[in-house]
Structures are given as C-alpha cells and as structure tokens.
C-alpha cells in the first residue's frame, strides 16, 4: 500500500466516522480518560459514571449509525448498549484499554438487534397502502345502519341496553353496571347473547 | 421511549459500587478446584476403579486420560477468558489440540483393540452407575459454570456455552474413566466422546438461556 493510498484511506475513515472533531480523536485519545472514569465508577463515583456515560453516548451513536438506518432505532440501540454496559460494568479491568471492551459490547448488541430485526422481517410483512385495496363497497350487504338499528331493536330490552352501553357507547363494565343496575356478569351474558343473536340474524340474511 | 440523557441520569444515580471480576485464570482455577473437590468426594464415596494402576501402564489409556483432562482444563480457561468482552475470540482455539489428541486417541484405541466386551457385555448395573457419575459430576459443574459466566449472556452466549460445556464434558469423561471399568472400544467411544458431545450440544442449545436465567436471578 502506497503512502497516497494510506492518505486516502485516512480521509475515508474520517468521513465514515463522521460527526464533529470530537469523534475523530475518539477513541484513542479518550481511552485513558474513560478508563479512569470507569475505574472510579466501579468504586462508586456517581459523577464519574454520569460523565463517562454522557461522553461515550455520541461515540456509541456513531457506531450504531453505521449499522442501523432508522433514527428511533439508533437511539434505542444506544440505550440498549448503555444498559448492557451498566449491567456488566464489573467485567471491565482498569489495567486494560477501555475502547476494545466498549466496542465489543456495542457490536454484540448491534448484531443481536440486526438479527432480531431480520427474524421479524422474515415473519412479518410491512402493511403497504396497496394491501388495503379491498373490493368495492357492495350495495345491500344488509349491514347498513338502518338494518342494524332494526336488528338491535328486535333484541330483548336487557340485551339491547347492555349492547348499547358496553359496545356502542364503549363504557367500561363497571360504569355500565352502575348506569344500568345490572351486575357485571349479567352485563357480560347479555352482551354475549345480543352479539350471538345479531350474528345469527345477519348470517341467515346473507345466506338467504 | 425515555430520553438517553434521562436514562444516563437514572443509571448513574442508582449506581452501586461493584466488585471487579478476578482475572480469568484465577476464576478458571477456582472452578477447576471445585471440580477436583467434587471428583475427590465421588472417589471417596465410590472408590477408584480397582484396575486403575494397571490400566495407567497402558500408554494409550494414559494418553487418553491426560488428553481428556487437558481438554477439560484448557476449555475451562478458554471459556473464562472468552466470556470477557475485550479478549480475542482466538482463545476459543486453546483446547483444540488437546481435544484432537483425545479424540484421535479414543479412535485409535477403538481401531486397534476392537475388544468384544466379555460374554455378558457391560452389566446394566454398571451402566446405571455410569449415568449417576455423569449426573453427579456434570450437573454441579454446569450449574456453577453457568452462574460464574452469567454476564456472558449478553455478549457471546453460544461460544462461551459450547467451550464451557466441552470442559464439563471432558472432565466428566475423565471421571468416568477413573471410576468405571469401561475400556472396551465401543464403550470408550460412547462414554467419552458421547459425554463430551452431549454436554457441548446441551450447552449450545440451552447454555445461552441458562446464563440469561442466572443473570436475571442473581444480578
């Protein structure tokens, strides 16, 4: 590799690492600082720990940005890494450099996240607008308001009331019980029976 | 989602001082010490196999014992080192030479003396005792290793679990050779390699989640 190649590579690296001038000197120059801060944190120095976590966050964000694209996801990943650092902070040995310890944890968490996302993507499909392209609304499905109203009116009064309060007015069972004077179990039974009757009514109508 | 600065504030305000881990070699030595005590207890309780001194004269048997023991020790050291985030994964190769020596030796013994296992073969009673030794050695060792390496659950669970289980398997196989008369070819292969393979497979399948469980319970 020629000197020119090396120079170009350095430029590329700087561009990839991105961010402000702070990012560029990380992690080499900061390593000692961070190592000292972590050692003090392990001994219980909360201020040192706060400073350490605040200082490593932008660096973790730059690591996450290289692997993830979604902004919210990146922030989520940074927090995941911070929580992991917190959980296993006793595994850091202050006699050794801090950056390799941190970078391994960050990379492992990021790779785990990507794998999890891969699994989810294989199982799930993103809901696109074209998926919602259902058939034209049919006329006379028997489900327009008028028919529904008539069907509800044909139910026994207790079922009508339960259905109105719980399903149409979306009251909680407790409130509905208060308003109607029926017990909660009676309400449940009446709503269930009402829905069953309506279902039967409309399916009969569809078949006919 | 909570803001990152808020998270940092809450983490640092709730933070308690922690005890740093001892160096991995020291921790591996501690675990191996526990294994030695366990084997000694079983030896006191059960007695070493009567023909051990005589069998140790046999170079193939002695080599295979030594190689199994070395595999167990080196795999334990590798597991403790690799469980730390800032150590190279190349440490995983540490037990490989001993493992190759052990497996090839067992294979060689099978090939050279394909001994018929007596007229009655291995007695059912001996097989049951073999299983009890397997459980008595393997389970406590696995449990302790899981607890000691629980922090690796978020880092390299699979690699650490497989290396750790290999160590348990190799030590258990050593125990089997110490306590049971099972030298006839197929039996050696089955008990030695089978034990190591079984522990490694169990480690690969459940090691990660077991470490995760220990992490949640004890941290």
Interface residues (C-beta under 8 A of the other chain):
Chain A: X41 X42 X43 X44 X46 X47 X49 X50 X53 X54 X57 X72 X75 X76 X78 X79 X82 X83 X84 X86 X87 X88 X89 X90 X91 X92 X93 X94 X96 X97 X100 X101 X104 X105 X108 X109
Chain B: X1 X2 X4 X5 X7 X8 X9 X11 X12 X13 X15 X16 X17 X18 X19 X20 X21 X23 X84 X85 X86 X151 X154 X155 X156 X215 X219
